[in-house]
Amino acid sequence: METIIITSETEIKKWIREILREELARAALLTQPASPDYAEPLLTRKEIAAYLKISLVTLQDRMNKGLPCIRQGRRVLFLKSEVLAGLKDRPAKRP
């Protein structure tokens, strides 16, 4: 076993900062999306609901009925072009 001699509080802080940087960099790599090469930005549930001018409850209902979405763990994201194509394919109900 190697003996480590700590000479100052500044040195301890330096080592802690280095360890934290390494761990944060590793965590950032683990949380990146599997395929970040989308041609357009991914939209959140709130963003796509605001764009479509519908509530989050209505959005969830449409997702249950097949509205295309991308699930990344617990996150649900949307490509606007896929959502618009999905809505065009489905006929709108009008009374």
Secondary structure, 3 states (H helix, E strand, C coil): CCCCCCCCHHHHHHHHHHHHHHHHHHHHHHHCCCCCCCCCCCECHHHHHHHHCCCHHHHHHHHHCCCCCEEECCEEEECHHHHHHHHHHCCCCCC
